[in-house]
Amino acid sequence: MRSSLTLVALALAVGGALLPQRLLAGDPAESLVPVDYQRQQTVGRLNLFVPTKPALEYKLRNDLVARLTSIRDNLFKHHGLGNDCSRIGQTGGLYRQTSRDSIDILVFPDKAALASWEATVGSALIDHHLTAYSRTIPLCLEDGNIPNEAWVKFCHELAHLYYSLTVFPGQPRWLNEGFALFAAYNDPHIHPMDCASYMDMLKRLKSRASSHEAKPVGDLLELSDADFGEEACDQSWVLVDFLMREAPAVLDEIVGAMRALDMAAWDDYEGIAHDMRTTAATLLLHAFGGRAKMQAAWDEHLDVLDADPDKRAKSRAHLNTTSALPPLCGIKAQLIRNKLLNGTRLPDCHLTGEVEYDGPRSALVNTSLKVGDGRGRWSQEFWVQQDGTLASGGHAKLHEYDVPTDPGDCVAVFTVEVKLQDGGTYHFEKTLPFR
């Protein structure tokens, strides 16, 4: 089920009239746009909201739109982002109730206005408003301008939203955090050496390295959100910066695997997040050739970043880009129309076949089947294989029997349900014509 997909961005359409949206403080999934704001402009999938009074100066407004356009284009063109991830609801699974809407940007004229808004929506929502659920990012002016650190924070949170809308659980966390920091400090309008936050992060990294207090980089690969702290974020930045510059094909492969799991996700959020972390770790360690080689490449890249972030030396590390993971599962089956001795077709088909499982851990596998005309008329689903506990490389035979069909039926849809040990549940479909 894997495919070499690039990291993609949300693509649900932005519509509706340019009218103010009312603040709804009770539900974090609702709009957090203040009642006295209006949508000034849409930049791609970014909705720019500004106060009706006092209005932004014309030049500032134009500069802001130009800057947002540049950020969006930079994310799309240079950081592997594309334009299409509107696949929500295709599987009817774990994320069937999740909408992936456009992102609202709220421009506040000063810190007092921002503080007033924060007080209105409440602290609980402030903790929540920069997540993929509410999709709202504030941008605060200072003396009529937006300082570098504000742009850095904006790019950081925007990258988080894009990633979480691409791979819904936002996993693995090291890639999510590392990508957000990379996007923030590689905006063409920002020189990282002029940003206090960048210099502080670099200082922390070098201090830990020189004092031998730094944790091994390999430790962060499977950290859950609850265990992910400042040191892990700093280390993630160096790792992703290295991969973005030296091995983008490896990132393409990892995100492709995350997308494949996301699209097949059916049940158990925590289990799926765990599967994403372990899958990404397996691919990354395969690419580097083990933890020791990954640590050596990371150490070398930190020295390069410390020497001069604008002049990056080419790494001596050589990474593998061939996937170490086979597809999670596959199905081989045939539905052959039965015939009488005189060659007349009977209204049923004989089923033969098997499910092949190649997951990372043992799994419980069940397979169902429905038949139809391929144009919307389908039979009820029925089990053709049940309760098969398979190890990696295992096979489960489908029940051999005659499948009843109606006139006009010509295709069958198999649904394989895979419940990984200590992991999530996934659904995979395959459509086959009758023979």
C-alpha positions in Angstrom: 0.0 0.0 0.0 3.0 2.3 0.2 3.8 4.9 -2.5 6.5 7.4 -2.9 4.4 10.4 -2.2 5.9 13.8 -1.5 4.9 15.8 1.6 1.6 17.4 0.6 -0.5 20.3 1.8 -4.2 20.7 2.4 -6.4 21.3 -0.7 -10.0 21.7 0.4 -11.6 24.6 -1.4 -12.1 28.0 0.2 -15.5 29.4 -0.4 -18.1 31.8 0.9 -18.6 35.5 0.9 -16.1 37.8 2.6 -18.1 38.3 5.7 -17.1 38.7 9.3 -17.1 35.4 11.3 -18.5 35.4 14.9 -16.3 34.2 17.7 -17.5 30.9 19.1 -15.6 30.2 22.4 -17.3 27.0 23.4 -15.9 24.6 20.8 -12.3 24.5 19.8 -13.3 23.1 16.4 -15.3 26.3 15.6 -13.9 29.5 14.2 -11.8 31.6 16.6 -12.1 34.7 14.3 -13.3 37.7 16.4 -16.7 39.2 15.5 -15.1 42.6 14.4 -12.8 41.0 11.9 -13.3 40.4 8.2 -11.5 38.3 5.6 -9.3 40.6 3.7 -7.9 38.2 1.2 -7.3 34.5 0.5 -3.7 33.5 -0.3 -4.0 30.0 -1.7 -5.6 28.1 1.2 -4.7 30.8 3.7 -7.5 33.1 4.9 -6.1 36.5 6.0 -8.4 38.2 8.6 -7.9 41.8 9.7 -9.8 44.1 12.0 -12.5 46.3 10.5 -11.3 49.2 12.6 -8.6 50.4 12.7 -7.9 49.2 9.1 -4.4 48.2 8.2 -2.5 50.6 6.1 -2.6 49.9 2.4 1.2 49.3 2.0 1.3 47.1 5.1 -1.6 45.1 3.9 0.0 44.6 0.4 3.4 43.7 2.1 1.6 41.2 4.3 -0.1 39.5 1.4 3.2 39.4 -0.6 5.0 37.9 2.4 2.3 35.2 2.9 2.4 34.4 -0.8 6.2 34.0 -0.5 5.9 31.7 2.6 3.3 29.6 0.9 5.3 29.2 -2.3 8.5 28.5 -0.2 6.7 25.7 1.6 5.3 24.3 -1.6 8.3 24.5 -3.8 11.3 24.1 -1.5 10.1 21.9 1.4 8.3 19.2 -0.5 4.8 20.5 -0.1 2.3 19.9 -2.9 -1.4 20.9 -3.3 -3.6 17.9 -2.8 -4.5 15.9 0.3 -8.3 16.1 0.3 -8.8 12.4 0.8 -10.7 12.6 4.0 -13.7 10.2 4.3 -12.4 8.0 1.5 -12.0 5.0 3.8 -14.8 5.9 6.2 -12.4 5.0 8.9 -10.8 6.6 11.9 -10.9 10.2 10.5 -14.3 10.0 8.8 -15.5 12.9 11.0 -12.5 15.0 10.5 -12.6 18.0 8.1 -9.4 19.5 6.7 -10.3 23.1 6.1 -8.3 26.1 5.2 -6.1 28.0 7.7 -7.2 31.3 9.2 -4.6 34.0 10.0 -5.6 36.7 12.4 -3.6 40.0 12.3 -3.6 41.9 15.6 -2.5 45.6 15.5 -0.6 45.3 18.8 0.1 43.0 21.8 -2.9 44.5 23.8 -5.3 43.4 21.1 -3.8 40.0 21.0 -4.0 39.7 24.8 -7.6 40.8 24.7 -8.5 38.1 22.1 -6.6 35.5 24.2 -8.6 36.4 27.2 -11.9 36.2 25.3 -11.4 32.7 23.9 -10.0 31.4 27.2 -6.8 29.7 28.2 -8.0 26.2 27.2 -8.5 27.3 23.6 -5.2 29.2 23.5 -3.5 25.9 24.3 -5.5 24.4 21.4 -5.7 27.1 18.8 -2.4 26.3 17.1 -3.3 22.6 16.4 -4.8 21.0 13.3 -8.3 21.2 14.8 -9.0 24.9 14.9 -6.5 25.9 12.2 -6.0 29.5 13.5 -2.7 31.4 13.7 -2.4 34.9 15.2 0.1 37.3 13.8 0.9 40.4 16.0 2.2 43.7 14.8 4.7 45.8 16.7 4.9 49.5 15.8 3.0 48.8 12.6 5.5 46.1 11.5 5.9 42.3 12.0 9.3 41.6 13.6 11.5 38.6 12.6 10.6 36.5 15.7 6.9 36.9 14.9 7.5 35.7 11.4 9.6 32.8 12.7 6.8 31.7 15.0 4.2 32.1 12.3 6.1 30.0 9.8 6.7 27.4 12.5 3.1 27.0 13.4 2.0 27.1 9.8 4.3 24.2 9.0 2.9 22.3 11.9 -0.6 22.8 10.5 0.4 21.7 7.1 2.1 18.6 8.4 -0.8 17.7 10.7 -3.3 18.1 7.8 -1.1 15.9 5.6 -0.5 13.1 8.1 -3.4 13.5 10.5 -1.8 12.3 13.8 1.2 14.6 13.1 3.5 11.6 13.6 6.4 11.0 13.9 6.9 13.9 16.3 10.5 14.3 15.4 9.6 15.0 11.7 6.7 17.3 12.6 8.9 19.4 15.0 12.0 19.3 12.8 10.1 20.3 9.7 8.4 23.2 11.5 11.8 24.6 12.7 13.4 24.0 9.3 10.6 25.9 7.6 10.7 28.8 10.1 14.5 29.4 9.8 14.7 28.8 6.1 12.2 31.4 5.0 14.0 33.6 2.4 13.1 36.8 4.2 14.7 35.7 7.5 18.4 35.4 8.3 18.6 32.9 11.2 21.7 34.5 12.7 19.6 37.6 13.4 17.0 35.6 15.4 17.5 35.2 19.1 15.5 32.0 19.2 17.8 30.4 16.5 21.0 31.4 18.3 19.6 30.2 21.6 18.7 26.8 20.1 22.2 26.5 18.5 23.8 27.4 21.9 21.8 24.7 23.7 22.8 22.1 21.1 26.5 23.0 21.3 26.4 23.1 25.1 24.9 19.7 25.4 27.4 18.3 22.8 30.5 19.8 24.5 29.4 18.6 28.0 28.5 15.1 26.7 25.0 15.5 28.2 23.2 15.2 24.9 21.0 12.1 24.5 21.6 9.9 21.4 19.8 11.1 18.4 18.3 7.7 17.8 16.4 8.0 21.1 14.0 10.6 19.7 12.7 8.5 16.8 10.0 6.7 18.8 9.3 9.4 21.5 5.6 10.0 22.1 4.2 13.5 22.3 4.2 13.3 26.1 8.0 12.6 26.2 9.0 15.1 23.6 10.8 18.1 25.2 13.0 21.0 24.3 16.1 18.8 23.7 14.2 16.5 21.4 12.9 19.5 19.4 16.4 20.9 19.0 17.8 17.5 17.9 14.9 17.1 15.4 15.7 20.4 13.7 19.3 19.3 13.0 18.1 15.9 11.8 15.4 17.3 9.4 17.7 20.1 8.2 20.2 17.4 7.2 17.6 15.3 5.5 16.1 18.3 3.7 19.4 19.3 2.3 21.2 16.0 1.8 18.6 13.3 1.3 15.1 14.6 0.4 14.3 11.3 -1.3 14.5 9.6 2.2 12.0 12.1 3.5 9.8 11.5 0.5 9.9 7.8 1.3 9.1 8.3 5.0 6.2 10.6 4.4 4.9 8.3 1.7 4.8 5.5 4.3 3.0 7.8 6.8 0.4 8.8 4.3 -0.3 5.2 3.4 -0.9 4.3 7.0 -3.0 7.5 7.5 -5.2 6.7 4.5 -5.8 3.1 5.7 -6.3 4.0 9.3 -9.5 2.5 10.7 -9.3 2.4 14.5 -7.1 3.0 17.6 -5.5 6.5 17.4 -2.7 5.7 19.8 -1.9 2.5 18.0 -1.7 4.2 14.7 0.6 7.0 16.0 2.8 4.2 17.5 2.9 2.4 14.1 3.9 5.7 12.4 6.8 6.2 14.8 8.1 2.7 14.4 7.7 2.7 10.6 9.5 6.0 10.2 12.3 4.8 12.5 12.8 1.6 10.6 13.0 3.5 7.3 15.3 6.2 8.6 17.7 3.7 10.3 17.8 1.7 7.1 18.7 4.8 5.1 21.6 5.7 7.4 22.7 2.1 7.9 22.1 2.1 11.7 22.1 4.3 14.7 25.9 4.9 14.9 26.1 6.2 11.3 23.0 8.4 11.9 24.6 9.9 15.0 27.9 10.6 13.1 26.1 12.3 10.3 24.0 14.4 12.8 27.2 15.4 14.7 28.9 16.5 11.5 25.8 18.5 10.4 25.6 20.3 13.8 29.2 21.4 13.3 28.4 22.7 9.8 25.4 24.6 11.2 27.4 26.2 13.9 30.2 27.3 11.6 27.9 29.1 9.1 24.2 28.4 8.5 24.4 30.1 5.0 27.3 28.0 3.7 26.5 24.4 4.1 29.3 21.9 3.4 28.3 18.7 1.6 28.0 15.8 4.0 30.2 12.7 3.8 27.3 10.5 4.7 25.8 8.2 2.0 22.2 7.3 2.6 20.2 4.4 1.1 16.9 5.4 -0.5 15.5 1.9 -1.3 12.6 1.1 1.0 13.2 -1.5 3.7 9.5 -2.1 4.1 7.2 -4.2 1.9 3.5 -3.3 1.5 1.6 -4.1 4.7 -0.7 -6.6 3.0 -1.9 -7.8 -0.4 -4.5 -10.2 -1.7 -4.4 -12.7 -4.6 -7.9 -14.0 -5.6 -9.9 -15.2 -8.5 -13.7 -15.2 -9.0 -14.5 -17.5 -11.9 -18.0 -17.8 -13.2 -19.4 -21.3 -12.9 -20.6 -23.1 -16.1 -22.9 -26.0 -16.8 -21.6 -28.8 -18.9 -23.0 -27.2 -22.0 -21.1 -24.0 -21.4 -24.1 -22.0 -20.0 -23.0 -19.6 -17.2 -24.6 -20.0 -13.8 -25.5 -17.1 -11.5 -22.6 -17.6 -9.1 -18.8 -17.5 -9.1 -16.2 -19.8 -7.6 -13.8 -18.0 -5.2 -10.2 -19.0 -4.6 -7.2 -17.0 -3.3 -5.3 -15.9 -0.2 -4.2 -12.9 1.8 -0.5 -12.1 2.1 0.7 -10.2 5.1 4.1 -8.5 5.4 3.7 -6.1 8.3 6.4 -5.4 11.0 4.6 -7.4 13.7 2.1 -10.2 13.9 -1.4 -9.2 13.2 -5.0 -10.4 13.3 -6.4 -10.4 9.7 -10.0 -10.7 8.5 -11.3 -10.4 5.0 -14.7 -9.5 3.7 -16.2 -9.5 0.2 -19.0 -7.8 -1.7 -20.0 -8.1 -5.3 -21.9 -5.8 -7.6 -22.2 -4.1 -11.0 -19.5 -1.5 -10.3 -22.0 1.3 -10.6 -23.3 1.6 -7.1 -25.3 -1.6 -6.7 -23.6 -3.9 -4.2 -24.5 -7.1 -2.2 -24.1 -7.3 1.5 -20.6 -7.9 2.7 -19.7 -11.4 4.0 -16.6 -12.9 5.5 -14.3 -14.9 3.2 -11.5 -15.3 5.8 -11.6 -14.7 9.6 -9.4 -14.5 12.6 -6.1 -15.3 11.0 -3.2 -14.5 13.2 -0.3 -14.0 10.8 3.4 -13.3 11.3 5.3 -11.2 8.8 5.4 -13.2 5.5 2.3 -15.2 6.5 -0.6 -16.2 4.3 -4.3 -16.9 5.0 -6.4 -18.8 2.5 -9.8 -17.5 1.5 -12.8 -19.8 2.0 -13.4 -21.7 -1.2 -17.0 -21.7 -2.1 -19.5 -20.4 -4.7 -20.4 -16.7 -4.3 -24.0 -15.9 -5.3 -24.4 -13.1 -7.8 -27.1 -11.2 -9.6 -27.5 -10.4 -13.3 -25.1 -7.6 -14.2 -22.7 -8.3 -11.4 -19.1 -8.1 -12.7 -16.8 -7.0 -10.0 -15.9 -7.9 -6.4 -14.4 -5.7 -3.7 -12.3 -7.3 -1.0 -11.7 -5.5 2.3 -8.8 -6.7 4.4 -8.9 -5.6 8.1 -5.4 -5.8 9.7 -5.1 -5.3 13.5 -1.4 -5.0 14.3 -0.1 -6.4 17.6 0.3 -3.4 20.0 -0.7 -1.1 17.1 -3.6 0.3 15.1 -6.3 -1.2 12.9 -6.2 -0.7 9.1 -8.5 -1.4 6.2 -7.2 -2.1 2.7 -9.5 -2.6 -0.4 -8.9 -4.3 -3.6 -11.3 -4.5 -6.6 -11.2 -7.5 -8.9 -13.3 -8.3 -12.0 -15.0 -11.7 -12.5 -13.4 -14.1 -14.9 
